[in-house]
């Protein structure tokens, strides 16, 4: 039931994002455009230029690995004013200098998500691949005017993956040999995957909101009888008694001894 409510909420957010808030690069990811596209493969140390449109006053950029929580922030990406609609990131996943910390052995697919700062509203981008070394390709799926890194298209990545995982004696299956039912199954699976990604992000966003607990600091007050200030003590030097001064007589009984 909870996932269904998230789905209904995010459908509305995706529809609003399509008209006023959306990614330009990587392209926007919505439930209406649920086909998964890998828009380039980037080596650690190269740069990626993010571009978007928004009507929100401030936005925050986060990144997800494989579309699974926890999300992490990019350097200086919190509360970006709406006059700024681009962001250049020198890819660093070491977890230092404000960069996110990721292990590529857990996956190389990453999504960017922009949130309306302080709210659960968001829109997401298509994915990119991050690798430890450049992947050469004759075709690039990203605009050449905004990217300087080598990229590979989705088709070439898919063909390479299928050919390496299958035995050398069996021929690779081409896209023309897929049956109609298989294509429908792939489309449904991709759509559900996109919905799961966005829903998981919203859930993670809510869970990571800091709780507003009352302050536990208390002030100690002094009792009323301690408010009076103590009287100052003035030291006086001892005085020598004069020989003419009368000596005090002893008090009590006096016994006389007779011989």
VMD Tcl script that draws the C-alpha trace (Angstrom):
set ca {
  {0.00 0.00 0.00}
  {2.84 2.40 0.85}
  {4.56 1.81 -2.50}
  {1.25 2.44 -4.30}
  {0.85 5.81 -2.56}
  {4.41 6.75 -3.50}
  {3.69 5.76 -7.08}
  {0.59 7.98 -7.26}
  {2.48 10.90 -5.71}
  {5.47 10.55 -8.02}
  {3.30 10.30 -11.13}
  {2.01 13.78 -10.28}
  {5.52 15.07 -9.64}
  {6.76 13.62 -12.92}
  {3.94 15.30 -14.82}
  {4.75 18.66 -13.24}
  {8.45 18.22 -13.91}
  {7.78 17.58 -17.58}
  {6.37 21.10 -18.05}
  {8.51 23.24 -15.75}
  {11.35 21.26 -14.17}
  {13.45 18.85 -16.20}
  {16.96 17.73 -17.04}
  {18.49 18.82 -20.33}
  {21.63 16.69 -19.98}
  {21.47 13.92 -19.12}
  {17.96 13.83 -20.50}
  {14.95 13.72 -18.21}
  {13.74 10.44 -16.71}
  {10.01 10.24 -16.09}
  {7.34 7.55 -16.01}
  {6.21 8.84 -19.41}
  {9.72 8.42 -20.81}
  {10.70 5.24 -19.01}
  {13.12 3.79 -21.54}
  {16.51 3.34 -19.92}
  {19.26 5.21 -21.78}
  {22.91 5.30 -20.73}
  {24.00 8.75 -21.86}
  {27.74 8.31 -21.95}
  {30.53 6.53 -20.10}
  {32.95 8.67 -18.10}
  {36.33 7.92 -16.60}
  {37.13 8.97 -13.04}
  {38.88 12.34 -13.30}
  {36.98 13.49 -16.40}
  {34.23 16.13 -16.33}
  {30.49 15.89 -16.86}
  {28.33 18.96 -17.48}
  {24.82 18.79 -16.01}
  {22.14 21.12 -17.40}
  {18.51 21.58 -16.39}
  {15.51 23.91 -16.30}
  {13.59 24.74 -13.13}
  {11.14 27.23 -11.65}
  {12.08 26.37 -8.06}
  {13.90 29.04 -6.05}
  {16.72 26.74 -4.92}
  {17.69 23.19 -5.87}
  {20.05 20.51 -4.59}
  {21.85 17.88 -6.71}
  {22.41 14.33 -5.48}
  {23.71 11.18 -7.16}
  {22.69 7.53 -6.82}
  {24.59 4.38 -7.66}
  {22.40 1.87 -9.54}
  {19.34 3.83 -8.43}
  {19.63 2.50 -4.87}
  {19.96 4.41 -1.61}
  {21.72 5.98 0.04}
  {22.06 8.99 -2.22}
  {25.07 11.30 -1.84}
  {25.65 14.99 -2.48}
  {27.95 16.49 -5.08}
  {30.46 19.16 -3.97}
  {28.83 22.57 -3.38}
  {25.52 21.31 -4.76}
  {23.18 22.32 -1.93}
  {20.78 25.27 -2.33}
  {21.77 26.28 -5.85}
  {19.73 29.38 -6.87}
  {17.42 29.05 -9.85}
  {19.51 31.54 -11.84}
  {22.09 28.75 -12.14}
  {21.02 25.98 -14.52}
  {24.29 24.11 -15.10}
  {26.86 22.29 -13.00}
  {30.28 20.91 -13.98}
  {31.56 18.01 -11.91}
  {35.10 16.65 -12.10}
  {34.22 13.03 -11.42}
  {35.66 11.97 -8.08}
  {34.09 9.14 -6.08}
  {36.78 8.91 -3.41}
  {34.61 10.47 -0.69}
  {37.06 13.36 -0.15}
  {36.81 17.14 -0.65}
  {33.02 17.03 -0.59}
  {32.80 14.36 -3.29}
  {30.61 11.25 -2.91}
  {32.19 7.96 -1.94}
  {31.29 4.98 -4.14}
  {32.80 1.56 -4.89}
  {32.62 0.72 -8.59}
  {32.59 -2.98 -7.75}
  {28.97 -2.39 -6.66}
  {28.00 -1.08 -10.09}
  {28.90 1.58 -12.64}
  {25.43 3.02 -13.37}
  {24.67 6.39 -11.78}
  {21.62 8.67 -11.81}
  {21.49 12.39 -11.02}
  {18.50 13.75 -9.10}
  {17.56 17.38 -8.48}
  {15.37 18.18 -5.49}
  {13.52 21.31 -4.51}
  {15.66 22.17 -1.48}
  {13.86 21.36 1.76}
  {10.95 19.55 0.07}
  {10.33 16.02 -1.32}
  {9.78 17.39 -4.86}
  {12.30 16.09 -7.38}
  {13.11 15.13 -10.95}
  {15.68 12.62 -12.18}
  {18.00 12.18 -15.14}
  {18.83 9.24 -17.33}
  {21.91 7.33 -16.21}
  {25.60 7.56 -17.02}
  {28.36 5.01 -16.55}
  {31.43 5.82 -14.43}
  {34.52 3.67 -14.96}
  {38.13 3.59 -13.84}
  {39.33 3.80 -17.45}
  {37.96 5.31 -20.64}
  {35.83 3.20 -22.96}
  {36.46 4.05 -26.61}
  {33.58 4.07 -29.06}
  {32.94 5.33 -32.57}
  {29.54 6.70 -31.56}
  {28.56 8.85 -28.61}
  {25.12 9.15 -27.09}
  {25.79 12.63 -25.63}
  {26.14 16.00 -27.43}
  {29.71 16.56 -28.66}
  {29.55 20.29 -27.90}
  {29.24 19.81 -24.14}
  {31.34 16.72 -23.48}
  {35.05 16.07 -23.94}
  {35.18 12.53 -22.60}
  {34.92 9.36 -24.59}
  {31.47 7.76 -24.50}
  {29.84 4.60 -25.69}
  {26.29 4.08 -26.83}
  {23.79 1.83 -25.13}
  {23.72 -0.54 -28.05}
  {27.46 -1.20 -28.03}
  {27.48 -1.78 -24.26}
  {24.59 -4.23 -24.49}
  {26.17 -6.21 -27.34}
  {29.51 -6.42 -25.53}
  {27.88 -7.63 -22.32}
  {25.86 -10.32 -24.07}
  {28.77 -11.60 -26.12}
  {31.12 -11.93 -23.16}
  {28.60 -13.67 -20.92}
  {27.46 -16.26 -23.48}
  {29.47 -19.32 -24.62}
  {31.64 -18.81 -27.68}
  {29.94 -21.67 -29.50}
  {26.43 -20.16 -29.38}
  {25.53 -17.22 -31.69}
  {24.48 -13.91 -30.14}
  {20.82 -13.03 -30.43}
  {20.11 -9.86 -32.40}
  {17.34 -7.40 -31.69}
  {15.50 -8.46 -34.87}
  {15.10 -11.98 -33.51}
  {13.23 -10.89 -30.37}
  {9.61 -11.93 -30.28}
  {6.78 -9.47 -29.73}
  {6.09 -10.83 -26.25}
  {9.75 -10.42 -25.29}
  {9.74 -6.77 -26.37}
  {6.57 -6.12 -24.37}
  {8.14 -7.78 -21.34}
  {11.25 -5.62 -21.62}
  {9.15 -2.46 -21.84}
  {7.10 -3.36 -18.77}
  {10.22 -4.28 -16.83}
  {11.96 -1.01 -17.65}
  {8.88 1.02 -16.65}
  {8.60 -0.75 -13.31}
  {12.33 -0.25 -12.77}
  {12.04 3.51 -13.28}
  {9.09 3.73 -10.90}
  {11.04 1.74 -8.30}
  {14.04 4.07 -8.66}
  {12.03 7.25 -8.12}
  {9.95 5.73 -5.31}
  {13.05 4.45 -3.53}
  {14.62 7.90 -3.71}
  {11.53 9.54 -2.20}
  {11.48 7.02 0.62}
  {15.19 7.53 1.27}
  {14.70 11.29 1.20}
  {11.99 11.12 3.87}
  {14.02 8.75 6.05}
  {17.10 10.98 5.93}
  {15.27 14.13 7.01}
  {16.73 15.32 10.36}
  {14.32 15.04 13.27}
  {13.38 18.25 15.06}
  {13.77 17.27 18.72}
  {13.48 19.85 21.50}
  {16.67 21.10 23.03}
  {17.83 19.20 26.07}
  {19.96 22.09 27.34}
  {18.83 23.38 30.72}
  {19.94 26.41 32.72}
  {20.83 26.15 36.40}
  {19.36 28.89 38.63}
  {20.72 29.92 42.04}
  {18.52 29.59 45.15}
  {17.17 32.80 46.56}
  {19.32 32.71 49.70}
  {22.49 32.59 47.58}
  {21.75 35.81 45.75}
  {23.04 38.01 48.62}
  {26.66 38.96 48.27}
  {28.99 38.03 51.22}
  {30.36 40.89 53.30}
  {34.01 41.67 52.60}
  {36.58 40.76 55.27}
  {39.04 43.54 56.24}
  {42.31 42.37 57.81}
  {43.67 44.40 60.76}
  {47.28 44.04 62.01}
  {47.79 43.02 65.65}
  {48.38 45.91 68.14}
  {50.89 45.83 71.05}
  {49.40 46.56 74.47}
  {50.93 49.44 76.53}
  {52.62 48.63 79.87}
  {50.42 51.24 81.57}
  {47.29 49.69 80.33}
  {45.23 47.98 83.02}
  {45.59 44.27 83.00}
  {42.46 42.24 83.23}
  {41.87 40.54 86.54}
  {41.33 36.82 86.58}
  {37.79 35.79 87.22}
  {36.76 33.11 89.68}
  {37.92 32.03 93.16}
  {41.37 33.00 94.63}
  {43.00 30.64 97.11}
  {45.55 32.05 99.67}
  {48.28 29.69 100.90}
  {49.51 30.33 104.47}
  {52.81 28.99 105.81}
}
mol new
graphics top color blue
foreach p $ca { graphics top sphere $p radius 0.5 }
foreach p [lrange $ca 0 end-1] q [lrange $ca 1 end] { graphics top cylinder $p $q radius 0.2 }
display resetview
